Amino acid sequence: MAKLIIIEDDPFLLSILAEKLKEAGFGIETAIDGEDGLDKIKAGNFDLVLLDMVLPKIDGFKILEELRGGKLKKIPVIILSNLYDKNNIDKAILLGAKEYIVKAYNTPEEIVLKIKSFLNKEGIK
Amino acid sequence: MASVYIFLILAPLIAVVLIVFARFSLLFLKKIDEGEKEGKLLRERQKEIVESMVEGLVAHTVDGRILMVNEAAENFLNVQFVDVKGKKISEIDNPSQLLRAVFTPMEDRKELAFSFKDGLGQELFYQIIQVPLSQKRGEILKIIRDVSRVKYLDRMKNEYITMMSHKILTPLTNIKWAAGILSGDNLDGPKKQGSIKNITDNANKLIEFTSHLLNITEIEDGLFGYKFEKTDIAELAEEIIKNYQQEAFERGIKILIDDPKKNFYFVKGDKNRLSVAMANYIDNAVKYSPDGGQVEVSFHQDKYTLWFAVKDGGVGVSPESAGSLFTKFFRDKRAKAVHTEGTGAGLFIVKNIIEKHGGKVGYDPIKKGGSIFYFTLPVYKEEK
């Protein structure tokens, strides 16, 4: 069972995503701000990070930079954000994000399917 | 004798011819002189126009020898014309990046965009336009335009659109996902209530956001109307605070207010607009206070001026942002770190409302942490 962490500052969106991903059989950890998220990534052993970009304390771009520069650079990161302009998407991908999902364009169920498909593609179970 | 007669007859004629010739010659010379003066004046004017242009102009031969540099180009390129006259770029010591760009072969292109960072790390943008000056003489004119300001405004506009989209999309995502839950089966009571509350809260966020945008547009277009009347500021504050008691209670925040009954705090103002301004200060103080914190609302007045202040023990303001707090759409990094969602419009609206009432807005930091936001208003005077 793959272990995922969701870093998302909107409590409602976070709770729905966590619930849907648990139902899909994933082990889920959550963080409501960037600082907590980064601490948990460092402390845990995650197969995938689901990362919002606009976050309190430390934003998603800084988290990507931290991950890229450290021992954790092999953990894949999927961005879940409503920042959907080309500049920000390019910047996140350049910093190592594997995929960029715009929350508003997807239902939670569609996001779960995309995550499953990504993990299958990467051979993570 | 006959020759004397002939002379006597011809002499006046010759004299007349000579006089007429002399006059025409003088007129002709005068015309030439005037033409020369006009030509000189025209050349001077042309030179003045060239020198006063905000665009930089560099004329050079096809093989790159500099023929002319106007004053704007001297500034852009950091050279003096006298030092570079007749020289090629390879013969100039330490040419600036922009000067090298001016002499970059453009081939068939008419324009070249060029940017670089100055010594202070600020990005500067230039447009270089190539115009053939004289094909016969093989001369080229390069027009250099500083487009940094245009680029900056363009970038601001794009950032603004990105910010606006994010602020709209996040509540919409909440509404969309909550509606998805409500349309599902086996919905328990709390989940249903939670989803309905989420839809309501996020719809309200969108309404507030739209209202801020409309207020700003009205302020900028001078359409933000006011109805001035005798208004008790303390009474208004009491009314506003009632709206925040529930949130404050849930988060263990105490809202303290000076005894509003001990004095009258009358101003001549628009009750609705002043309520917006005061609610903004109180809303910020509650929003940015830690759970279990304290918000203090106070009044003070002398013969001429009333002070209204809201103190909180929240994150405070970064020192470098203090001067920008009341600027449109500005959000301090400390505020963003606590609440990612915020329009950055509130304090700008407060400033406009208070200044329209003849008052001033201000901010004082608290050393231990937190802020005091205040405004002043002229006290009410009975009209005689």
Contacts between the chains, C-beta under 8 A, distances in Angstrom:
chain1	res1	chain2	res2	distance
A	9	B	340	5.7
A	10	B	170	6.6
A	10	B	174	6.8
A	12	B	174	5.6
A	12	B	177	7.3
A	12	B	178	7.1
A	12	B	194	7.8
A	12	B	198	5.0
A	13	B	173	6.4
A	13	B	174	6.5
A	13	B	177	6.4
A	16	B	177	5.4
A	16	B	181	7.0
A	54	B	166	6.5
A	54	B	340	4.7
A	55	B	340	6.4
A	56	B	336	7.6
A	56	B	337	5.3
A	56	B	338	5.9
A	56	B	339	7.1
A	56	B	340	5.7
A	57	B	337	5.2
A	82	B	165	7.5
A	82	B	166	5.2
A	82	B	169	3.9
A	82	B	170	5.2
A	82	B	173	6.2
A	83	B	162	6.6
A	83	B	166	5.4
A	84	B	165	7.0
A	84	B	169	7.6
A	85	B	158	7.3
A	85	B	161	7.7
A	85	B	162	4.6
A	85	B	165	7.4
A	87	B	158	7.7
A	87	B	162	7.7
A	88	B	162	7.0
A	102	B	169	7.8
A	103	B	169	7.5
A	103	B	170	7.9
A	103	B	173	4.7
A	104	B	169	4.2
A	104	B	170	7.8
A	104	B	172	5.7
A	104	B	173	4.4
A	104	B	176	7.0
A	107	B	176	7.3
A	107	B	177	7.0
A	107	B	180	5.6
A	108	B	177	6.0
A	108	B	180	7.0
A	109	B	180	7.9
